[in-house]
Amino acid sequence: MEEQLRTFRDRFESTTNYHDGLSYDEVESRLTSSKRTALAWMEQTGGEPNVVTLAGRLVIVDTAKESPAGRRSVCFDESARLGRKKNAPAASVESMIEMLEVHLLTPEQYQELQTQFSFDEKTSSWLATPDMIRQKGGALFGDRRYETTFIYHNGADSYYASRGFRVCIELD
């Protein structure tokens, strides 16, 4: 875990434009044990976490250019994964994050983050989905094409090698 924290600190210090005026010591003082575990997992799965402000709140979020490689080819949730008749993936977004202190990005967070830097230009990321859509078998995902951020829907049981997911950790 210490190696992942060093990597996080190095990235934080080399990208001050993401978090102007904030010191690493301020961030570190907010990292509980469970948040440190989640941060290490974000690093291990390729998220390249960093600190940004979303909706006026300080968060640690995946800043990898493409959807984290260690979190691709997964269904939206366990219900969708278990409901597949054949070729079910090994995991779902839900099963991968259930024990971590992280949250799947909402469509609003995803769109706001895209105004800070461009990502998912070759991949896509599952997004938090309202119950109304989920109850009908759907789930939301986003990507960026043609210098525009798109939010789409797909069956929650679908999975693709180029679709993963991004998460955030609340620091406030």
Residue frames as qw, qx, qy, qz and C-alpha x, y, z in Angstrom:
[[0.000, 0.884, 0.467, 0.000, 0.00, 0.00, 0.00],
 [0.343, -0.734, 0.080, 0.581, 2.88, 2.38, 0.70],
 [0.373, -0.038, 0.579, 0.724, 4.06, 2.16, -2.92],
 [0.103, 0.658, 0.647, 0.371, 0.58, 3.15, -4.18],
 [0.233, -0.897, -0.272, 0.257, 0.50, 6.08, -1.74],
 [0.401, -0.480, 0.313, 0.715, 3.90, 7.27, -3.01],
 [0.271, 0.276, 0.669, 0.635, 2.65, 7.05, -6.59],
 [0.063, -0.827, -0.550, -0.099, -0.47, 9.00, -5.62],
 [0.334, -0.804, -0.054, 0.490, 1.61, 11.67, -3.86],
 [0.390, -0.210, 0.482, 0.756, 3.95, 12.03, -6.87],
 [0.149, 0.517, 0.671, 0.510, 0.97, 12.42, -9.22],
 [0.202, -0.874, -0.416, 0.152, -0.68, 14.92, -6.84],
 [0.371, -0.698, 0.113, 0.602, 2.47, 17.04, -6.67],
 [0.321, -0.096, 0.580, 0.742, 3.03, 16.99, -10.44],
 [0.009, -0.508, -0.668, -0.544, -0.53, 18.08, -11.31],
 [0.106, -0.328, -0.468, 0.814, -1.17, 21.15, -9.14],
 [0.250, -0.028, -0.330, -0.910, -3.55, 22.51, -11.81],
 [0.462, -0.343, -0.776, -0.257, -6.12, 19.92, -10.63],
 [0.567, -0.664, -0.468, 0.135, -6.11, 21.17, -7.04],
 [0.279, 0.626, -0.135, 0.716, -4.69, 24.68, -6.83],
 [0.221, -0.628, 0.316, -0.676, -3.58, 25.74, -3.37],
 [0.898, -0.358, 0.021, -0.254, -4.14, 22.38, -1.71],
 [0.021, -0.642, 0.761, -0.096, -1.22, 20.70, 0.04],
 [0.639, 0.063, -0.759, -0.108, -0.62, 16.98, 0.07],
 [0.130, 0.037, -0.777, 0.615, -0.50, 17.06, 3.88],
 [0.490, 0.058, 0.215, -0.843, -4.09, 18.38, 3.91],
 [0.763, 0.131, -0.453, -0.442, -5.18, 15.46, 1.71],
 [0.497, 0.152, -0.823, 0.230, -3.22, 12.89, 3.69],
 [0.136, -0.079, 0.635, -0.756, -4.81, 14.06, 6.96],
 [0.671, 0.112, 0.080, -0.728, -8.23, 13.14, 5.49],
 [0.642, 0.235, -0.690, -0.238, -7.21, 9.63, 4.45],
 [0.751, -0.359, 0.405, -0.377, -8.71, 7.18, 6.91],
 [0.404, -0.277, 0.863, 0.124, -7.55, 3.58, 6.84],
 [0.603, 0.439, 0.663, -0.054, -10.49, 2.55, 4.63],
 [0.409, 0.884, -0.013, -0.226, -9.85, 5.45, 2.24],
 [0.117, -0.677, 0.685, 0.242, -6.17, 4.45, 2.01],
 [0.533, 0.035, 0.842, 0.068, -7.25, 0.90, 1.13],
 [0.555, 0.708, 0.417, -0.131, -9.61, 2.22, -1.56],
 [0.176, 0.897, -0.303, -0.268, -6.91, 4.53, -2.91],
 [0.313, -0.437, 0.813, 0.224, -4.43, 1.65, -3.16],
 [0.578, 0.338, 0.743, 0.013, -7.05, -0.40, -5.05],
 [0.426, 0.864, 0.119, -0.240, -7.65, 2.52, -7.43],
 [0.003, -0.762, 0.587, 0.272, -3.90, 2.60, -8.17],
 [0.448, -0.189, 0.868, 0.106, -3.60, -1.19, -8.53],
 [0.554, 0.487, 0.676, -0.011, -6.46, -1.34, -11.04],
 [0.446, 0.224, 0.424, 0.756, -5.08, 1.46, -13.22],
 [0.004, 0.868, 0.496, -0.004, -7.23, 4.42, -12.18],
 [0.427, 0.272, -0.065, 0.860, -4.39, 6.92, -11.70],
 [0.277, -0.813, -0.508, 0.065, -6.29, 8.64, -8.86],
 [0.303, 0.205, -0.119, 0.923, -5.87, 12.32, -8.16],
 [0.053, -0.571, -0.564, 0.594, -7.60, 15.05, -6.18],
 [0.033, 0.327, 0.421, 0.846, -10.11, 17.29, -7.95],
 [0.268, 0.232, 0.459, -0.815, -13.15, 19.37, -7.05],
 [0.135, -0.293, -0.807, -0.494, -16.52, 18.05, -8.23],
 [0.348, -0.707, -0.507, -0.349, -19.74, 19.92, -7.48],
 [0.187, -0.807, 0.219, -0.516, -17.77, 22.07, -5.04],
 [0.841, -0.484, 0.221, -0.100, -16.55, 19.04, -3.08],
 [0.047, 0.680, -0.729, -0.069, -13.03, 17.71, -2.78],
 [0.962, 0.021, 0.201, -0.182, -12.72, 14.12, -4.06],
 [0.260, -0.432, 0.788, 0.353, -10.14, 11.61, -5.17],
 [0.783, 0.465, 0.193, -0.364, -11.14, 10.38, -8.61],
 [0.761, 0.062, 0.504, 0.404, -9.75, 8.22, -11.41],
 [0.191, 0.834, -0.149, -0.496, -7.89, 10.44, -13.87],
 [0.529, -0.103, 0.728, 0.424, -6.58, 7.74, -16.23],
 [0.197, 0.311, -0.422, -0.828, -6.89, 8.77, -19.87],
 [0.567, -0.057, -0.662, -0.486, -8.92, 5.62, -20.62],
 [0.805, -0.433, -0.024, -0.406, -11.22, 3.57, -18.40],
 [0.353, -0.622, 0.688, -0.125, -9.01, 1.76, -15.86],
 [0.524, 0.326, -0.745, -0.254, -7.66, -1.42, -17.45],
 [0.121, 0.064, -0.935, 0.328, -8.09, -3.48, -14.29],
 [0.335, 0.311, 0.600, -0.657, -11.81, -2.69, -14.19],
 [0.455, 0.305, -0.407, -0.731, -13.00, -3.56, -17.69],
 [0.476, 0.013, -0.823, -0.310, -15.15, -6.36, -19.07],
 [0.009, -0.183, -0.826, 0.533, -17.62, -6.27, -16.18],
 [0.164, -0.638, -0.666, -0.349, -21.42, -6.14, -16.02],
 [0.160, -0.658, 0.049, -0.734, -23.06, -3.27, -14.21],
 [0.489, -0.463, 0.488, -0.555, -24.19, -5.18, -11.12],
 [0.209, -0.184, 0.955, -0.104, -24.41, -8.68, -9.69],
 [0.618, 0.387, 0.523, -0.440, -28.08, -9.09, -10.61],
 [0.599, 0.685, -0.214, -0.356, -27.24, -8.48, -14.27],
 [0.123, 0.543, -0.827, -0.070, -24.14, -10.67, -14.16],
 [0.342, -0.035, 0.908, -0.240, -25.95, -13.59, -12.57],
 [0.626, 0.489, 0.372, -0.480, -28.89, -13.16, -14.96],
 [0.342, 0.575, -0.584, -0.459, -26.77, -13.78, -18.06],
 [0.959, 0.086, 0.103, -0.251, -27.66, -17.08, -19.69],
 [0.916, 0.106, 0.061, 0.383, -24.12, -17.64, -21.03],
 [0.573, 0.403, -0.076, 0.710, -20.67, -16.09, -21.07],
 [0.379, -0.910, -0.162, -0.047, -21.06, -14.20, -17.80],
 [0.328, 0.705, -0.429, 0.461, -18.03, -12.09, -16.91],
 [0.580, -0.050, -0.673, 0.456, -16.03, -12.90, -13.80],
 [0.220, -0.361, -0.484, 0.766, -17.21, -9.78, -11.95],
 [0.055, 0.831, 0.462, 0.306, -19.52, -6.81, -11.85],
 [0.099, 0.617, -0.187, 0.758, -18.95, -3.20, -10.89],
 [0.652, -0.605, 0.002, -0.456, -20.99, -3.85, -7.76],
 [0.949, -0.254, -0.114, 0.146, -18.94, -6.87, -6.67],
 [0.659, 0.326, -0.188, 0.652, -15.65, -5.06, -7.25],
 [0.064, 0.493, -0.209, 0.842, -16.48, -2.02, -5.11],
 [0.621, -0.584, -0.414, -0.319, -18.85, -3.38, -2.47],
 [0.752, -0.483, -0.276, 0.352, -16.23, -3.57, 0.30],
 [0.483, 0.100, -0.013, 0.870, -14.48, -0.30, -0.57],
 [0.042, -0.736, -0.359, 0.573, -15.21, 3.27, 0.49],
 [0.108, -0.143, 0.482, 0.858, -15.73, 4.43, -3.11],
 [0.496, 0.565, 0.449, -0.483, -18.65, 5.58, -5.23],
 [0.507, 0.359, 0.606, 0.497, -19.34, 5.03, -8.90],
 [0.054, -0.158, 0.106, 0.980, -19.31, 8.36, -10.74],
 [0.394, 0.630, 0.554, -0.375, -22.73, 9.86, -11.43],
 [0.525, 0.602, 0.414, 0.437, -23.54, 11.17, -14.92],
 [0.042, -0.991, -0.057, -0.109, -23.26, 14.72, -13.54],
 [0.553, -0.688, 0.372, 0.288, -19.83, 14.07, -12.00],
 [0.713, 0.128, 0.521, 0.451, -18.66, 12.41, -15.22],
 [0.364, 0.802, 0.309, 0.358, -19.74, 15.41, -17.30],
 [0.233, -0.966, 0.109, 0.007, -18.18, 17.91, -14.89],
 [0.688, -0.445, 0.443, 0.365, -14.93, 15.94, -14.82],
 [0.654, 0.409, 0.452, 0.448, -14.85, 16.00, -18.63],
 [0.147, 0.964, 0.093, 0.203, -14.76, 19.83, -18.46],
 [0.462, -0.812, 0.329, 0.140, -11.56, 19.61, -16.38],
 [0.104, -0.489, 0.783, 0.370, -9.71, 17.20, -18.69],
 [0.762, 0.269, -0.303, -0.505, -10.64, 14.86, -21.55],
 [0.265, -0.287, 0.916, -0.090, -10.80, 11.09, -21.03],
 [0.587, 0.272, 0.745, -0.163, -12.54, 7.95, -22.31],
 [0.374, 0.615, -0.297, -0.627, -11.84, 8.88, -25.93],
 [0.416, 0.278, -0.816, -0.288, -11.33, 5.20, -26.84],
 [0.218, -0.177, -0.929, 0.240, -13.11, 3.50, -23.93],
 [0.430, -0.553, -0.243, -0.671, -16.30, 4.04, -21.95],
 [0.102, 0.117, -0.772, 0.616, -17.23, 3.92, -18.27],
 [0.353, -0.562, -0.740, -0.105, -20.30, 2.62, -16.44],
 [0.062, -0.358, 0.214, -0.907, -22.04, 5.34, -14.41],
 [0.162, 0.210, 0.764, -0.589, -24.32, 5.34, -11.37],
 [0.207, -0.242, -0.693, -0.647, -27.79, 4.60, -12.71],
 [0.479, -0.169, 0.251, -0.824, -31.18, 5.66, -11.35],
 [0.400, 0.031, 0.878, -0.261, -33.29, 2.80, -9.97],
 [0.644, 0.517, 0.227, -0.516, -36.02, 3.48, -12.55],
 [0.529, 0.616, -0.515, -0.274, -33.63, 2.62, -15.39],
 [0.014, -0.375, 0.917, -0.134, -32.00, -0.25, -13.52],
 [0.563, 0.131, 0.677, -0.455, -35.38, -1.86, -12.77],
 [0.746, 0.559, 0.057, -0.356, -36.01, -2.06, -16.51],
 [0.928, 0.062, 0.236, 0.280, -32.70, -3.83, -17.10],
 [0.500, 0.766, -0.030, 0.402, -30.71, -0.82, -18.24],
 [0.608, -0.578, -0.040, 0.543, -27.63, 0.99, -17.02],
 [0.259, 0.964, -0.034, -0.047, -25.85, 4.21, -18.00],
 [0.751, -0.194, 0.190, 0.602, -22.35, 4.72, -19.34],
 [0.169, 0.951, -0.022, -0.259, -20.40, 7.62, -20.75],
 [0.738, 0.006, 0.288, 0.610, -17.60, 8.36, -23.15],
 [0.042, 0.800, -0.086, -0.592, -16.07, 11.25, -25.07],
 [0.582, 0.262, 0.585, 0.500, -16.10, 11.38, -28.86],
 [0.262, 0.661, 0.370, 0.598, -15.86, 14.31, -31.28],
 [0.175, 0.203, -0.324, 0.907, -14.83, 16.60, -28.39],
 [0.563, -0.354, -0.090, -0.741, -18.25, 15.95, -26.82],
 [0.152, -0.133, 0.893, -0.403, -19.25, 13.99, -23.72],
 [0.610, -0.126, -0.514, -0.590, -22.02, 11.45, -24.32],
 [0.396, -0.124, 0.769, -0.486, -24.16, 9.60, -21.79],
 [0.545, 0.071, -0.657, -0.516, -25.81, 6.45, -23.15],
 [0.751, -0.221, 0.441, -0.440, -27.74, 3.42, -21.97],
 [0.454, 0.290, -0.823, -0.181, -27.13, -0.28, -22.44],
 [0.853, -0.336, -0.348, -0.196, -28.36, -3.50, -20.93],
 [0.428, -0.762, 0.431, -0.224, -26.85, -3.84, -17.46],
 [0.908, -0.158, 0.382, 0.064, -25.80, -7.39, -18.35],
 [0.715, 0.662, -0.085, 0.208, -23.62, -6.26, -21.25],
 [0.547, -0.704, 0.284, 0.353, -19.87, -6.05, -20.96],
 [0.674, 0.717, -0.069, 0.162, -17.10, -5.03, -23.31],
 [0.791, -0.064, -0.103, 0.600, -13.32, -5.12, -23.28],
 [0.283, 0.371, 0.014, 0.885, -13.35, -1.34, -23.71],
 [0.409, -0.675, -0.146, -0.597, -15.89, -0.53, -20.96],
 [0.474, -0.077, -0.688, 0.544, -14.88, -0.24, -17.34],
 [0.325, -0.851, -0.381, -0.159, -15.79, 2.17, -14.58],
 [0.278, 0.441, -0.326, 0.789, -14.46, 5.13, -12.61],
 [0.533, -0.638, -0.541, 0.129, -14.91, 5.82, -8.93],
 [0.079, 0.680, -0.229, 0.692, -14.39, 8.60, -6.44],
 [0.540, -0.350, -0.608, 0.465, -13.59, 8.89, -2.76],
 [0.175, -0.906, -0.194, -0.334, -15.16, 11.78, -0.82],
 [0.538, 0.145, -0.423, 0.715, -12.61, 13.82, 1.15],
 [0.212, -0.494, 0.081, -0.839, -14.95, 16.32, 2.78]]
